[in-house]
Amino acid sequence: MRRQYCLIVSIVFLLFFLMIGSLSMPRIVHTGHADPVDPPKPVKTPPNLTFSPKEIDMGLLSSGRALRGIVEPLKWSAAVPEGWTATGRESLGGSIQDEATELQIRLKVLQDDLSNHKGRVEKLPLPVQLTLEAGNQAMTATRNLDTGEHRETVHLQSNGGPGSLHFTFRLVDRSTEPLIGISPARVDFGVAVQGEQVSKRIRLNNQGWNTLKWKAFSYGAKSDRGDMPPAIRGKLVSFFSEEALDNGLYTAPRHLKDRLELNGKWTREQGYPSAPEEGGSLRYRFTGTGVSVYVRKGPDKGQLAVFLDDKFLFQQDALAEQAECIEIPVAEGLPNTAHTLALVNRNAPVAVEGIRVYGSDVMRLHPAGIALFPREGVVTRQTNYVNITVDTHKLAPGHYGSFVAFDSNGGQADVELSLEIVQDNVPKILDVYRYVRDADYFLTTNPQAESQVLQTRGYQKQGVAFRLFSPGVPGTTEFYRWFHPARGDHFYGYHLKSAKRPMQGYVLEGTIGNIATSRLTATRELYRWYHPSRRQYFFTVDPKGEGIQKKGYQFDGIAGYVRP
């Protein structure tokens, strides 16, 4: 089984105690008489203990990481595994009727015993704590274990017969051994035009000691491993953003800005959105039949309220002893239409890594179309960066997913990939550059052609303000620019009648592109602001006006819909 590298690895395991028997319904047998004969009595069959699978691999265990397995399990009991020392009660037990009882298995290295051993050469046994929980019962045991592979057994007894549950894990001492670390564990390439190449990079470091030697490959390529690639479960949408702001605030990746809406303060926590204050909300619009959300848990995390289509569903507690990343199922069986997922911070900080949407076909990327550079390396204390490039030339439009695998002498890891490909005949998007001179804002999609005007009039470049469509795109119309020489002001719109006041004196300079007259996919409002005393205009996609109201500007309406 592949290992997923959050700080806590969660494994789901199902165990069922089943009452196997013949449940006979009364039946009526007609013999020609008016009254039926008595129905036969049900045949009683002794209960039977059944669970599947009988063994799970719980992954890689080291200090700072914990492993957790969940077993979905009549009268039954479970004892402390042989060789472990109970610190309290020595067994768990209960009675099961119609519903299964969940048995949780947790493993962790007791960190206090590892202090001041960094960099030691000799390998010493490590103190490991095992916790078994069922309902309101908990049983804890400890054992000193050597590093390496381990297979432990929990013996189960019941009136349906005995059974044994096996779980395996690999114990790593970070004081003497390397330990692979990958970030991010999920890579979303966003939207790519058919025929282009898209690239992302991930960070690989050594979270242990000594030298880490690693190799990377895409599933289907040659490797020493014969395991099957992980299953692709729905469409992955990662909120990881490489766009860092100077103030430490989170800004959504460009391909998510039309679907992801943040309210309140959201900071950047290792590239993901984090709400440090109560009341911060995140809304994501999606189309599908189901959705789950990736939430970070930890000792400093709080509670998250979950809403779907403006209806409260549940509240998730993100408080945990150690940091971990968990996937929380939100809803399934939804109509395959548009929905809105909302997450609201209830108290302490919360962080969201992304979501997974179900209901659309996701195709698997061919390994030949995935390039990795470098494909191998050696790490001690430094960080390696691995570039992942996907070539879309031979791919049809649609949603795609895949995995990149990493092998090392410090464990294994998988990185999930997600990509949406659209046809190359999509409308061409034009960058609109904003220049300013005093309070006059000059917008253009072709600054090279208008360089002489910009230089002679002394305009200063501010950057890309928004994006317009190329001519001929359905649902759009020409977006004109006018100039008032006396006021030194530019106005933009479909026509001068779109202004709310007399516009005498404005001279038409031409069109700068096409603007949508109603909301199209991936568009947002272009807001118009007006300064009453100066009689000058300002245009922006920021609903707060980029703070220009502090300079005396007032909201004046919506000029149309543009690409951010």
N, C-alpha and C positions, 0 to 999 in steps of 0.2 A: 504493500500500500504506500502511496506517495505521502511524503510529509509536507504539511503546510506550516509555514513559519510565522505565526504570531508568537508572542512570548508564552502564551499558553496554547497548547495544541488540544483541540476538542475532537474526540472521536465518538461517534454514535454507534451503539451496539444494542441489538435487540435480543431479549431473552423472554420467553413466554412459558409460564406454567399453564397448561391447557387441561381443562376437564374434558377428556375424550370419552364419549359415551353415546348411547342411542337415545335420542330425545323423541319419544313416540307421541304423536298426536292422536287423540281419540278418533276412531273411524267407525262408521256405521255399516254393518253388514246386513243386507236384507235377505231373509229366508222364506219369504212368502207370507210371513206373519206381519201384523200391523206394528208390532214393537220390535225394535232392533235388539240384537244380542249385546251383552256387555262388552265394551272394548277391552282388548288385551292390556295387561299391565306393562309399563315400561321395563325394559331390560336394563339392569344396572351394570355399568362397567367401571372397574377401578380407575381412579385418576392416573394420568400419565405425565411425567416431567419432560417437557420438550423445549429446547432453545436452539436458536440459530442466528448467526454462526457460533461455533463453539470456541473460536479463538479470534482475538483482535490484536492488531499491531498498533500500539499507542504512540509510536514515534520516538523522538529524540529527547532525552531528559538530561538536564544539566542544572547547575545553580542559576537562579534567576528565571528558570522556566519551570512550569508545572504542566503535568499531563492530566487530562480528564477524560474518562470514558463513561458513557451513559448506557446502562443495560436496562432494557424494558423487560422485567421478568413477567382447597388445598392448604396446606400447611407446609411451610418451608423454613429452612435455616441455612445460614452461611457462616463458616468459621474462618478465623485468621489463617492465611496461607502458612504452610509449614516453613519454619525457619525465621518467621517474623515474631517480634515480641509485642504483645498487646499492651497499650498504655492505659487501657480502661477495660471496658467490656470485651469479651472474647468471641462473641457471636452476634449475628442479627437473625431475626425471624419474623414470621407473620403468617397471615392467612389470606388467601386470594379467592375471590368469588368470580365476578364477571370481568373485572378490569385488571390489566397487568399492573404490577408494582415496579416503579423505576428504581433500579439499583445503580448508584453512581460510584465510579472508581476514580480516585484522584491520587496522583503521585507527585511528589516534589522533593528536591534536595534541601535538607536543612542548612540554610546558608551560614548560620552562625559558626558552624564547625569548619567553614572553609576560609575564614579570615586569616590574613597574613600568610597565605600559602602561595601567592601569585608567583609564578615562575619557578616553582620547585621542580626538581627533576624526577624524584621518585613518585610512583603512583601509589596512593593510599586509598583504602576503602572509604566510600562516601556514605554519610548517614542519609538514608532515604525514608520518607514518611509515606505510608499508604493509608488512605482513608476510604472506607466503604460506607455509603449512606443509603438508607431505604426508608422513605417516609420521614418520621421524626426520630429515627434511630441512626446512630453513627458509631462506627467502630474504627479506631485508629491503631496502627502498629508501625514499628520502626525496624530497620535492619541496616547493617553496614554492608554495602555491596561494592564489589570491584567494578571498574569501568568495563564497558563492553555490552554484548547482547545478553538479555535476560528474558526468561520465560517463567512466569509464575502461574499458580493454579489456585483458584478458589473452589473448595469442595462444597457442593450443595446437597442438602438432604431434604426429602419431602415424603409425604405419604403416597406420592406418585412415583417414587423411586429416586435413586441418587443421580447426581450429575456433576460434571466438572467444567468450570469456566476457565479458559486459559487466556492470558494477555501477555504480550511481549513488548519490550522497549529496549532502547539502547541508551546506556548511561555514559555520559561524557563528563570528564573533569576539566572544566575550563582553566584550571590552574596549570595543567600539564598538557592539554590536548587542544588542537584547533577546533573551531566551531563555526560553520558557515552562517553568514547573515545576509539576507537579500532584502532590498527595498527599492521600489514597492513590490509587493507580491502579486499585484494585479495591474496590468498595463492596458489602458484604453487609448487606442490610437485616434478615436473620434471618427470623423467622416473624411473619407478619401475619394478623390475623383478617379474613376476607372482609368487605369493606365499609368498612374503615378506611383512613386515610391514614397513610403512614409517611414519615419524613424523615431524611436524613443530610446532612452538609455536608462539603465538601472544601476544601482550601487551594490557592490559586493564587498563585504569586509569580513574580517576574522574576529569573532566575538569571544574566542578562546585564547589559548597560548600556543607558542611554537608556530611552525610554518603551515599555512593552509594551501594545499594544492587542489585546483579545481578544473573541471572541464564542463563545457556547455554544449547542448545539442537540442535540436527540435525533434519531437517524436516522429519516428519513421526513418530517421537517420541512423547510421551505424553507431552502436554503442555496446558496452559490455553488459548492459542491462536488458532483460527480456520482458520486463513488466509492460502491461498495456497502458496506453495514455489515459489520463483521467477523463471522465465523461464531461461533456459540455452541457451545462445546465442553464438554459436560458441565456439572455443577453446581459453581459456584464457592463455596468456603467460605473467607472471609477471617478471619484471626485478629486483625485490627486492632481495638483496644479504645480507647474514649474514657474508660474508667474508670481514672483515675490515682490511685494510692495515695500517701500522704505519704512512704512509705519507698522509693519508686521501683520497687516490685515490680509485676510484670504481673498483672493479674486478667482472666480471660476475660470476653467479653461475655455477658450474661445468657442469650441463646438458645443458647450453646455449653456452658454449665456442666455439662449432663448428659452431654456427649459428649467434652469436652476435659479431660484429666487431666494435671496437671503435678506432677512430683516433683523435689525439689532446688530450687535457687535459680533463679528466672526473673525477670529484670528487664525493664523496658519500654524498647524501642529504637524510638523514633519511633512508638509505639503497638503494636508487634509484640513477641511474646515472644522473649527472648534469654537463653540459658543461658551465663553468664560462666564457669562452673566445670565441670570434667570430671565426668561422671556425671549431669548434669541430663537428665531424660527427659521426653518429651511423648508421650502416647497419645491417639489419636483414634478413636472408634468410628464406623463408617459402613456403609452397605449399598449395594453396587454391584458392577459387573463390572470396574472398573479404578480406579486412583488415581494422581495425580501430586502433587508437593509443590513449593511455592515456597520457595526458600532464598536468603538473602542471602549474597553472596560479597564478599570484600574483603581488604585486606592484614593485618587483625587477626583474621580468621576461621580456624577450625580444621576438624576433621573430624567428620562426622556419620554414625553407624551407623544403617542403615535396617532395620527389622524389619516383617514382615507376619504377623499371626496367630502371634506369638511365634517366628517363624523368621527367622534372619538372612538378608538378601538381598545387601546390598553396603554399602560405606563410601564416602561422598561427601566429596571434599576441597572445602572452601569457601574456600580461600586463593586470592586473585586480586590482580593488580597494582592494580586500581581497583575501587571498589564497583560491584556489579551485582546484579540480581535475576534468577534463572534458574528455569525450571520443569524439574523432574527427573521423568521417567517412572519410576514404581515398579513397577506391575504392570498387566496387562491380561488379558482372558479368564478372569476369576475367576467362580466361581459367584455368582449374584446373591443373595447372602445377607449376613449380618452379618460384618464383618471388623474387625480392629484394626490400625491403623498406629502404629508406635512409632518415635520418633527419639531417639537417645541421643548426647549430646555426648562426644566422645572426648578432646579436649584443650582447644584454645583456644576462645574464644567462638563460638557459632553463633546465628543468628536465623532464624526461620521466619515467613513471611508468610501462609501458608495452604495449602490443598490444592484439588484439583479431582477430583470424583468422577464416574465414568462409569457408565452403565447405566440411567439414568432419563430420561424425556422432559423436556426443558427447552423451554418455550414462550417466544416472543419477546414482550416487552412492547410494546404499541402506543404510538407516540410521543405520541398525544393524552393518554395517562394519565400522562405524565412532565412535571412542572412544574419549571422552573429559575428561580432568582432569586438574584442578578441574572443576566441573560442576556448581558451585555456589561460591559466595564469597561476602566479604564486603570490600569496599575501601574508604579510606578517602584521604590521601595525597600520599600513596604509590602506587606502580604499581603491578598489578597481572599479572601473566603469565599463559596462558591457552595452554596446549599441545593438539594438534589435531593429532590423529593416525588413519591411514587407513589400514585395513587388506585386502590384495589383494588375499587371498587364493581361494576364490570362484568366482573371477572375470576373465572374458575372456580378452585376449589382446585387446587394443583399447584405445580411449580417453574417460575420465570420468570427470564429473563435479558435483558439489553439493553446498549447502549452509549450514552454521552453523548460527543459530539465537541466539541473546542475548536479553533477557528481563531484564529490571531494573526499579527502581523508578526514573531513570534519562534518560528515553528514550529507544528506541530499535535500534538494528543494525544487519546487516547481513554481514557475511564474506563468500566470494565466494571461492570455492575450485576447483583446476584443477589438473589432474593426467593423465599420460600416462602409460599404462601397456604393457610390452613386454613379450614374451614367455621366459620360464626359460632355453631354449636350446640356448640362444644367446651365442656368443663366450665369453669365459672366458678372462678377461682382467688382465694382469700382471703388477703390479707396478714395475717400474724400479728405483732403488735407486742409487743415485750418491754419490760417495766418492772421496775425493781428497787428494793427497799427492804432495806437491810442485805444478807442472803444469801437473801432471798425473791424469786423470779422470777415475775412475773405476766404471763401470756400472754393476749392477747385479739385477736379479729378486729374488734371494735367498740368502740374506745376512747371514742367519743363517748357511747355508751349507758352506759359504766361510768366516766365521768369523775368522778362524785362519790366512788366508792370509791377511785379512784386519787389524788384530791386529799386526801381526809381522812386516808388512811393514809400519805401522803407518798411515793408511788412516783415514781421518776425514769425518764423515757423513754430507752430505748437505741436504738430504731429497729426496722426489720423484721428479725425473726430467721429466718423461713422462710415458706412458704405452704402452706395447706391447701386441700382441695377443697370445693366446695359440696355440700350433701346430695343423695343420689341417684346419685352418680357410681359406675358399676360398679367393683368391686374396692376400694371404700373403705368405711369404717365410721365411726361417730361417735367423735370424740376428746373425752374428758371432762376437766374440771378439778375437782380436789378441793383443799380447804384444811384445814390442821391449825392451829386457833387457838392452841394452847399452844406449838407449835414455831414458828409464824409461817412456814409453808412450804407451797408449792403442789406438787401432783403431777398428772401428765398421763398418760393412757393410754386403751386401749379399755375397761378395767375395772381395779378395784383388784388383781385377781389377776395382772395383768401385772407387778406389783412382786415382788421376790425376798424380801421380808421382811414381817412383820405390819404392817398398815396401820390398826390401830385408831386412832380419833380424827380421821380425815380425813372431812370433810363435803363431799358432792357440791355443786358450784356450777353444773353444767350443761355442755353441749357448746359447744365453740368452733369447730367445723367438722368436716370429715371427713378421715381420714387413710387412706392406702393400706396394706393389710395385706401386700402383696407389691410388688416393684418394678414400677412402671408406667413408660411412656414419660416421659422428662424428670423422673424423680424420683430422689431420693437418700435415704440413711439419715438418720433423726433419732436422734442418739445421746443416751443418758441417762447422766448422771454423778451420783455419790452421795458425800456427805461423812459418813463413819462416825460421827464424834463429834458433829457437829451434827444428823445424821439429816435432811439437807436435800438437795434434788434440783436438777439443772441440765440443760437440754435445748438441744442445738445440732446443726447440720448439719456442723460442723467436726469431722473425725475426731480432731483433736488437742485438742478441747475448748476452743478459744480460750485455751489456756494455763491453764485453771482447775485443772489438776492441781497447779500450784504452790501453790494455796490449800488443798490437802489432799483434793481430790475424786478419786474413783476411777471408772474406766469401769464402767458398770453394765448395759450392753446396748443394744439397738435398740428404740426405741419404735414404729417404723413407718417409712413412706416418704412424703416430702413433696416439694414443689417448692422449689428453692432460691431 
